[in-house]
Amino acid sequence: MWNRTLSRLPRGRRLPLRTVAAAAVVLLLLGGGAVAAESSSGSSAAPVVTIGEHGCGAVLPRPVAGHQLIDIDDTARDPAQVYLIDPRGGAVYAELTDLLPGATRSLSTTIGAGSYALRCVFSNGVVLTSGSWTVTGSAAGAVPGIQPMPDLALGAPVAAYRAYVGRSLPGLLADSRTLDADVAAGDLARARTDWLTAHLDYERLGAAYNSFGDFDDEINGMASGLPLGTADPSWTGFFRIEFGLWHGQSAGELLPLTKGLVSAVQGLIADFPSEEVDPGDVPLRSHEILENALQFQLTGIADYGSGTTLATLYANTQGTQAVLATITGLITARDPQLLASIDRGIATVQGELLADHADDGGWVPPSALPRAQRQRLDGDLGALLENLSSIPDLLTGRTSA
């Protein structure tokens, strides 16, 4: 499987990934991405299925729909992913990740009537499937099956997103140069307006930041984590320029920073074609962009004086839409209703953000929003994030039998 682990997180900018408990103690149930605790030593009340190099367990005597608890004992030499599947269509109903040799762990889920089997995918590339068994009856809360997705299915979305970034970077450079020209001319009032335009250009690229390397720190690093905070001489980029523009610094003080911004963007444009986007990053970012926005923008943490974090949040919703556009087909094939719900959620949040413009066309800081308005926006963004959070698990690479 492709590696879903991110490399170094940029300074003071990004949330860590949603942490999942250690693979030895968590089972991911595919219905809505719910997680259920499970014992690494198995359960004495559950039937034991032994897997190994020559077989993925025996047929289970479980003919009745409802909750299923199966202890999986790995006697193979290699770790394995174990899936509960529909052997006819390949849909996955539960998965046990990273089962280690010599370990016994419990697979637990709720299923309805149908045919089922176990699929074992070993780390050495061997894929085995058990015999099938038939379940009769019905059960409340039965987990819906999800079609497995091969790793290569994310190749086209990655290419599409790289193309989106490639088309967007020249606009970022042009608007950064405009900001630099404003400061060079000493027109700081215009620079404040053009700063926001250029900054939002960058914020719409949220899914690609892990491919930007050190350029993300240079272009959009926050002061948090720096030894001297906002006084640290190593602080550069949009947030540093924002701090200066809204804290009375002169054009002479700001000019090296805007020229440095232009240089960093030029460096990013030259470097980006050689950088790789991890396929797993695309579905992850569909959730993480707005998760970061909830932490940094809606709270105002990322406000260094301009009061425009709601504008940034709006740009982040647009970045999320750009990511979703590349994986629409993969999502709808596995959960036909999910994308429509997400689209409605994004439209709701965007409408509320546009209503938060000040009378002069500027943006209201989150702290200045009426309490009820702020709570409504927070609640709607949280509901949207709940829907988005299922995408990374939905689009995890899973080998079909």
Summary of the structure (lengths in Angstrom):
residues: 401
radius of gyration: 24.7
end to end distance: 14.7
largest distance: 80.1
contacts: 1298
relative contact order: 0.13
helix: 46%
strand: 16%
